[in-house]
Amino acid sequence: MLDTVLTYSQIAVAAFLIMLILIQPKGVGLGQVFGGEGNVYRTKRGAEKIVFNATIFLSVLFAGLAMARIVVS
């Protein structure tokens, strides 16, 4: 029973994580190394910061659920 709950939870978290990754702004990260935007330093504000922090939270939660499934199995 617990394994089933963890499986469905992990699927739901994975779906939300994919959604958050896809709505993040383009040209961030390694794209700047190869000629992305010309900004030297830019801080995240507003919705962009919320999406960034939620992505980190969901990725940690996804890893935790994966470890919990390993322990339960």
C-alpha positions as semicolon CSV with decimal commas, in nm:
position;residue;x (nm);y (nm);z (nm)
1;M;0,000;0,000;0,000
2;L;0,274;0,246;0,098
3;D;0,470;0,157;-0,215
4;T;0,165;0,244;-0,428
5;V;0,120;0,580;-0,256
6;L;0,488;0,661;-0,302
7;T;0,472;0,563;-0,668
8;Y;0,174;0,787;-0,744
9;S;0,328;1,070;-0,541
10;Q;0,649;1,043;-0,738
11;I;0,459;1,051;-1,068
12;A;0,269;1,364;-0,961
13;V;0,587;1,539;-0,844
14;A;0,760;1,444;-1,171
15;A;0,475;1,596;-1,374
16;F;0,488;1,923;-1,178
17;L;0,867;1,930;-1,202
18;I;0,854;1,891;-1,581
19;M;0,597;2,172;-1,600
20;L;0,812;2,406;-1,389
21;I;1,124;2,333;-1,591
22;L;0,941;2,406;-1,917
23;I;0,806;2,744;-1,801
24;Q;1,141;2,877;-1,686
25;P;1,278;3,161;-1,897
26;K;1,506;3,077;-2,188
27;G;1,870;3,186;-2,209
28;V;1,954;3,106;-1,848
29;G;2,246;2,903;-1,721
30;L;2,493;2,755;-1,969
31;G;2,334;2,946;-2,255
32;Q;2,507;3,260;-2,132
33;V;2,848;3,095;-2,165
34;F;2,805;3,052;-2,541
35;G;2,673;3,398;-2,620
36;G;2,340;3,425;-2,442
37;E;2,211;3,751;-2,302
38;G;2,462;4,031;-2,249
39;N;2,373;4,089;-1,885
40;V;2,663;4,055;-1,648
41;Y;2,457;3,986;-1,336
42;R;2,083;3,958;-1,297
43;T;1,878;3,868;-0,991
44;K;1,560;3,669;-1,000
45;R;1,251;3,858;-0,891
46;G;0,882;3,792;-0,858
47;A;0,735;3,492;-1,036
48;E;1,073;3,390;-1,178
49;K;1,213;3,349;-0,826
50;I;0,907;3,151;-0,714
51;V;0,938;2,915;-1,011
52;F;1,312;2,873;-0,948
53;N;1,265;2,793;-0,578
54;A;0,971;2,560;-0,648
55;T;1,185;2,372;-0,901
56;I;1,457;2,320;-0,641
57;F;1,202;2,210;-0,380
58;L;1,032;1,963;-0,615
59;S;1,361;1,815;-0,732
60;V;1,467;1,751;-0,371
61;L;1,122;1,606;-0,298
62;F;1,147;1,381;-0,607
63;A;1,486;1,250;-0,493
64;G;1,350;1,192;-0,142
65;L;1,053;0,999;-0,277
66;A;1,285;0,788;-0,490
67;M;1,497;0,703;-0,186
68;A;1,187;0,626;0,019
69;R;1,065;0,387;-0,252
70;I;1,401;0,209;-0,244
71;V;1,380;0,169;0,134
72;V;1,019;0,047;0,127
73;S;1,072;-0,201;-0,157
